[in-house]
Amino acid sequence: MNGIASTAFGLAAATAWGVADFSGGIASRRYHLFGVLIVSQGMGLLFMASFALVSSEPFPALSSLGYGVAAGLAAAVGGAALYQALSVGQMGVASPVTAVLVAAVPVLFGAFRQGLPSLFQFSGLGVGMVALWLISRPEASRVHWNITMALLAGLGFGVFLVLLSQAGTNAVFWTLSTVRGISLLLMLGISVLRRQGSIPSFRALPLTLLAGTLDVTGSVFFMLAVAAGRLDIAAVLSSLYPVATALLARQVLRERVTRTQGVGIAAALVAVSLIAIG
């Protein structure tokens, strides 16, 4: 039963993060990226703090808060590195490198702490990694890109998931409030230094708020997936968020799914089945 629950929560996290990325991406097309990030992070902070107060959730231990602060810093570093990589036109190549590392770092950490998974789950993890690469792989193979920034982004987000899992589930909302608060402060600092970023226009605001809400919702589901099962399983399942983003782009924006992406989506479904039955 725990395996089923962990799989369900992991897929829920992937769905939430995939829709959040799609919503935030559309909003970023209509307004400056830093403005969208600041508002979405602020919305996530408000959302989590409100839940913590309404549910009368006990205040977390200092260790959980420490993990939350560290996770917020890791997420901010990952976001800044990814933005740097994408700002020089490396989106098509930086994305798969980042996505694979996001899954690989927790997998390696989980193997070190909890031992190797079952054969089915191990196979599912491998297929899931391949799926992540195929879904995000660019059509053009020769693209100049900043590998250092792409690797740093993947490492930052992968460490974020590990730290988030170590924070525990005794005070989920307060921990995530800490994460969003740290990220928001750093984004505000970067925005002030670069003199960029303000409140998005009314047209972009609903999608920005939706992105922020779904982003923290995905984090909640990820923490629940870790509590119900293994970190590595939860990380790979949650990292399949590009499936939701690609499907939405096809249905809403009529963007064409390449043959490679189609194979990647099919591989993702196979990975989910292997992990679930393991």
C-alpha positions as CSV (number, residue, x, y, z in Angstrom):
1,M,0.0,0.0,0.0
2,N,2.9,2.4,0.8
3,G,4.3,1.8,-2.7
4,I,1.0,2.7,-4.3
5,A,0.7,5.8,-2.1
6,S,4.2,6.9,-2.9
7,T,3.6,6.4,-6.6
8,A,0.4,8.3,-6.5
9,F,1.9,11.2,-4.6
10,G,5.0,11.3,-6.9
11,L,2.8,11.4,-10.0
12,A,0.7,14.1,-8.3
13,A,3.8,16.2,-7.7
14,A,4.9,15.7,-11.3
15,T,1.5,16.8,-12.6
16,A,1.4,19.9,-10.3
17,W,5.0,20.9,-11.3
18,G,4.3,20.3,-14.9
19,V,1.2,22.5,-15.0
20,A,3.0,25.1,-12.9
21,D,5.9,25.2,-15.4
22,F,3.4,25.6,-18.2
23,S,1.5,28.4,-16.5
24,G,4.7,30.2,-15.5
25,G,6.1,29.8,-19.0
26,I,3.0,31.4,-20.5
27,A,3.1,34.2,-18.0
28,S,6.8,34.8,-18.7
29,R,6.0,35.4,-22.3
30,R,3.7,38.2,-21.3
31,Y,5.9,39.8,-18.7
32,H,9.4,39.9,-17.4
33,L,10.7,36.7,-15.9
34,F,11.8,38.1,-12.6
35,G,8.5,39.8,-12.0
36,V,6.7,36.4,-12.6
37,L,9.2,34.6,-10.3
38,I,8.8,37.1,-7.5
39,V,5.0,37.0,-7.5
40,S,4.8,33.2,-7.9
41,Q,7.2,32.7,-5.0
42,G,5.3,35.3,-2.9
43,M,2.1,33.4,-3.7
44,G,3.6,30.1,-2.7
45,L,4.8,31.7,0.6
46,L,1.3,33.1,1.4
47,F,-0.3,29.8,0.4
48,M,1.9,27.6,2.7
49,A,1.9,30.1,5.6
50,S,-1.9,30.3,5.5
51,F,-2.3,26.5,5.6
52,A,0.2,26.3,8.5
53,L,-1.9,28.8,10.5
54,V,-5.3,27.4,9.6
55,S,-4.3,23.8,10.3
56,S,-2.6,24.8,13.6
57,E,0.4,22.9,12.5
58,P,3.1,22.8,15.2
59,F,6.1,24.9,14.6
60,P,9.0,22.7,13.2
61,A,12.1,21.9,15.0
62,L,15.2,23.9,14.3
63,S,16.6,21.0,12.3
64,S,13.6,21.1,9.9
65,L,13.9,24.9,9.6
66,G,17.6,24.5,8.9
67,Y,16.8,22.0,6.1
68,G,14.2,24.4,4.8
69,V,16.6,27.3,4.7
70,A,19.2,25.2,2.9
71,A,16.6,23.9,0.5
72,G,15.6,27.4,-0.3
73,L,19.2,28.4,-1.0
74,A,19.7,25.3,-3.2
75,A,16.5,26.1,-5.2
76,A,17.6,29.7,-5.7
77,V,21.0,28.7,-6.9
78,G,19.5,26.2,-9.3
79,G,17.0,28.7,-10.6
80,A,19.7,31.4,-11.0
81,A,22.0,29.0,-12.8
82,L,19.2,27.7,-15.1
83,Y,18.2,31.3,-15.9
84,Q,21.8,32.1,-16.8
85,A,22.0,29.0,-19.1
86,L,18.7,29.7,-20.8
87,S,19.5,33.5,-21.2
88,V,22.2,32.7,-23.7
89,G,19.9,30.5,-25.8
90,Q,20.7,27.1,-24.3
91,M,17.2,26.0,-23.5
92,G,17.1,22.9,-25.8
93,V,20.3,21.4,-24.4
94,A,20.4,22.7,-20.8
95,S,17.0,21.3,-20.1
96,P,17.7,17.6,-20.5
97,V,21.0,17.9,-18.5
98,T,19.2,19.7,-15.7
99,A,16.3,17.3,-15.6
100,V,18.4,14.2,-15.5
101,L,20.5,15.6,-12.7
102,V,17.4,16.6,-10.8
103,A,16.5,12.9,-10.7
104,A,20.0,11.5,-10.5
105,V,21.1,13.3,-7.3
106,P,18.2,12.0,-5.1
107,V,18.6,8.5,-6.7
108,L,22.3,8.4,-5.7
109,F,21.5,9.8,-2.2
110,G,18.7,7.3,-1.8
111,A,20.9,4.3,-2.8
112,F,23.5,5.5,-0.2
113,R,21.0,5.9,2.6
114,Q,18.4,3.1,1.9
115,G,20.2,0.6,-0.3
116,L,19.5,-0.4,-3.8
117,P,15.8,-0.6,-4.9
118,S,14.2,-3.8,-6.3
119,L,15.0,-5.0,-9.8
120,F,11.7,-3.7,-11.2
121,Q,12.1,-0.4,-9.5
122,F,15.8,-0.1,-10.5
123,S,14.7,-0.8,-14.1
124,G,12.0,1.8,-13.8
125,L,14.5,4.3,-12.5
126,G,16.7,3.7,-15.6
127,V,13.8,4.0,-18.0
128,G,12.6,7.1,-16.2
129,M,16.0,8.7,-16.7
130,V,16.0,7.9,-20.4
131,A,12.4,9.3,-20.6
132,L,13.5,12.6,-19.0
133,W,16.2,12.9,-21.6
134,L,14.0,12.1,-24.6
135,I,11.2,14.4,-23.5
136,S,13.6,17.4,-23.2
137,R,16.0,16.5,-26.0
138,P,16.4,19.2,-28.7
139,E,15.9,18.3,-32.3
140,A,19.2,19.9,-33.3
141,S,22.3,18.1,-32.0
142,R,24.8,20.8,-32.5
143,V,24.1,23.6,-30.0
144,H,26.7,25.6,-28.2
145,W,25.8,25.8,-24.5
146,N,27.2,26.6,-21.1
147,I,27.6,23.1,-19.5
148,T,28.8,24.5,-16.2
149,M,25.6,26.5,-15.6
150,A,23.4,23.6,-16.8
151,L,25.1,21.2,-14.4
152,L,24.9,23.7,-11.6
153,A,21.2,24.1,-12.1
154,G,20.5,20.3,-12.1
155,L,22.7,19.9,-9.0
156,G,20.9,22.8,-7.2
157,F,17.5,21.4,-7.9
158,G,18.6,17.8,-7.1
159,V,20.0,18.9,-3.8
160,F,16.8,20.9,-3.1
161,L,14.8,17.6,-3.3
162,V,17.2,15.8,-1.1
163,L,17.1,18.6,1.6
164,L,13.4,18.8,1.3
165,S,13.1,15.1,2.0
166,Q,15.3,15.4,5.0
167,A,13.2,18.1,6.6
168,G,10.5,15.6,7.5
169,T,6.7,15.7,7.3
170,N,5.9,16.8,10.9
171,A,5.7,20.4,9.8
172,V,5.3,20.4,6.0
173,F,3.6,23.8,5.6
174,W,6.1,25.7,7.9
175,T,9.0,24.0,6.2
176,L,7.8,24.9,2.7
177,S,7.0,28.5,4.0
178,T,10.7,28.7,5.0
179,V,11.8,27.4,1.5
180,R,9.6,29.9,-0.3
181,G,10.6,32.8,2.0
182,I,14.3,32.3,1.4
183,S,13.8,31.9,-2.3
184,L,11.7,35.1,-2.4
185,L,14.2,37.1,-0.5
186,L,17.0,36.0,-2.9
187,M,14.8,36.7,-6.0
188,L,14.0,40.2,-4.6
189,G,17.7,40.8,-4.0
190,I,18.6,39.8,-7.5
191,S,15.8,41.9,-8.9
192,V,16.9,45.0,-7.0
193,L,20.6,44.5,-8.0
194,R,19.6,44.0,-11.7
195,R,16.8,46.6,-11.5
196,Q,14.4,44.1,-13.0
197,G,11.1,42.6,-11.9
198,S,7.9,44.2,-10.8
199,I,4.2,43.1,-10.4
200,P,3.1,41.4,-13.7
201,S,0.2,43.0,-15.6
202,F,-3.4,42.0,-14.9
203,R,-3.3,39.7,-18.0
204,A,-0.4,37.7,-16.7
205,L,-1.3,37.8,-13.0
206,P,-3.8,34.8,-12.9
207,L,-1.3,32.4,-14.5
208,T,1.5,33.7,-12.3
209,L,-0.6,33.0,-9.1
210,L,-1.6,29.6,-10.5
211,A,2.1,28.7,-11.1
212,G,3.1,29.7,-7.6
213,T,0.2,27.8,-6.0
214,L,0.9,24.6,-8.0
215,D,4.6,24.8,-7.4
216,V,4.2,24.6,-3.6
217,T,1.4,22.0,-4.0
218,G,3.9,19.8,-6.0
219,S,6.4,20.2,-3.1
220,V,3.8,19.0,-0.6
221,F,3.0,15.9,-2.8
222,F,6.8,15.3,-3.1
223,M,7.2,15.3,0.7
224,L,4.3,13.0,1.1
225,A,5.7,10.6,-1.6
226,V,9.0,10.5,0.4
227,A,7.2,9.8,3.6
228,A,5.3,6.9,2.0
229,G,8.2,5.3,0.2
230,R,11.7,5.8,-1.0
231,L,13.4,9.1,-1.8
232,D,14.8,7.9,-5.2
233,I,11.4,6.6,-6.3
234,A,9.7,9.8,-5.3
235,A,12.3,11.9,-7.0
236,V,12.2,10.1,-10.4
237,L,8.4,10.0,-10.5
238,S,8.2,13.7,-9.5
239,S,10.8,14.6,-12.1
240,L,8.5,13.3,-14.9
241,Y,6.8,16.7,-14.9
242,P,7.9,17.4,-18.5
243,V,5.2,15.0,-19.6
244,A,2.4,17.3,-18.3
245,T,4.1,20.3,-19.7
246,A,4.5,18.8,-23.2
247,L,0.9,17.5,-23.3
248,L,-0.5,20.9,-22.3
249,A,1.7,22.7,-24.8
250,R,0.3,20.4,-27.5
251,Q,-3.3,20.7,-26.5
252,V,-3.4,24.4,-25.6
253,L,-0.7,26.0,-27.7
254,R,-0.9,23.4,-30.5
255,E,2.8,22.8,-30.3
256,R,4.0,19.8,-32.1
257,V,5.3,16.9,-30.0
258,T,8.4,15.6,-31.8
259,R,8.8,11.9,-32.5
260,T,11.6,11.8,-29.8
261,Q,9.3,13.4,-27.3
262,G,6.6,10.9,-28.1
263,V,9.0,8.0,-27.4
264,G,10.0,9.8,-24.2
265,I,6.3,10.0,-23.0
266,A,5.8,6.3,-23.8
267,A,9.0,5.5,-21.9
268,A,7.8,7.5,-18.9
269,L,4.6,5.5,-18.8
270,V,6.7,2.3,-18.8
271,A,8.9,3.7,-16.0
272,V,5.8,4.4,-13.9
273,S,4.5,0.9,-14.4
274,L,7.8,-0.7,-13.4
275,I,8.2,1.5,-10.3
276,A,4.6,0.9,-9.2
277,I,4.7,-2.9,-9.5
278,G,8.2,-3.1,-7.8
